């Protein structure tokens, strides 16, 4: 047997003897490699997760010389190249914003000592570019020795700068809104479905004289008191039911002054349109009301003061004309009659102007009643006969349907008189003015006054309802009206919820009409 | 209210112009016997002696106004019906004064030639 053969045998024998062991070794190696692979994969996964969630991991070996291990994401967060970092606690703490450092140290010490189980802190740290970012830092002591001293302190840091900035912006906006609402000259209170106050502004406290504690979170009944609550309860309920109410109210403020308020109750809805709360807004309209009262007073005084001298003039002229001071010559009679007519015209002007003022200002409450319309038409025609006799026209009432209208009788007779007066004025002598009424669709009632006059010139049509608008109608008739009749008529009809207009009548002449909401109710006997 | 015919009228108005105009209209033209007073106080002093059939009172007067004068006259037992004069806007309604024996309200300005017949008509419906 050669040496070489022997060597081969030896190796083979050894191999054969070793083979079970080698197999075990190989298996062990494979297993080790697998474990290493697994560890590396886990590490990759963790890395990916940290990067994805922008979390930085810190691991502080508190036993081994204050060295802190930080994940690569930490450096990325701060604006450096990613690399694993090792630093000391001192180095890390030096990045914390000076205003936050004490807080951070205290919290860390408390956690290390075991006074708090978890470290949870929001503070600022300096980036590579010397700007600051906000981080949410969370961690805990993961290992302690037998004496309870911390060995390891680990956790995560998250960049929450965008959230903090957004929150700050929101807070700032909220403060601005709060200031805006507090400086608004309207009192505001918001209450929820349970009628508890959710929100109020400063003006509400000033108006009611209550403290914020007496209002916040309390039920409306408790806030305003039993008596007041009885008065506002229907509005509170209605608003929470989704309805809006607006009305005027007079109250006493904490100083004992009478305050005029315009009050609005309104539902507040969520994104799905459900009513979740209601708001009450009160505007102080005392100054407006004072002005109104002043104007009312002025109108009353002006009315009296203007009419008093007119009465004397009108009276003296009447007596002169009546021959109290002796028979007048034809010339004197003519002059007195001019003075008289102008005196009367001035009276009409004053009356109409004050009247229009009252109606447009919404004063002079209308007395609304259910009216037998044909009777009202007859009355208007009867009372107009006197002043239109001189025009030589006759009024004809078309047999009116049995209609009822809701309105103010005196004011509607005023409208009819104005239309009749105009119709008579523009009609040729001996002609007929026709008055009619009929039911329109939707239960409206149309009343019309039709003349046989020349019609309304094209250029005048758009201005006809304006104040002091008078058609050119020849020297002798121009000065008879005040020029306010149709303006007043329109105000009255519109205040009664109706509309007024005119059309060229077929066969010549003009038909003025006004429509009022009709009713099928019976007139109370 | 015992007179059969309206003859004696007591006029109370603080304005001289109106007193002369109404005095002429009712006296010279209307043929009534007219007693003219320039204030409520004067009316109170002379109403009893004059024994009017009708009182014609201006509503707006200083110190004692029309309503005040009428109340004071009623308190002294004067029962003659009354008519108010007024230059106020929309005070044509006598309804509110019905309890005081007011027949009507005549708005100023008025037609002096028709004043007498107006009063007679109101008086006849008393």
Interface residues (C-beta under 8 A of the other chain):
Chain A: X299 X300 X303 X304 X307 X308 X310 X311 X312 X313 X314 X315 X316 X318 X319 X321 X322 X324 X343 X347 X351 X354 X355 X358 X364
Chain B: X15 X17 X18 X21 X22 X24 X25 X28 X29 X60 X87 X88 X89 X90 X108 X109 X110 X111 X112 X113
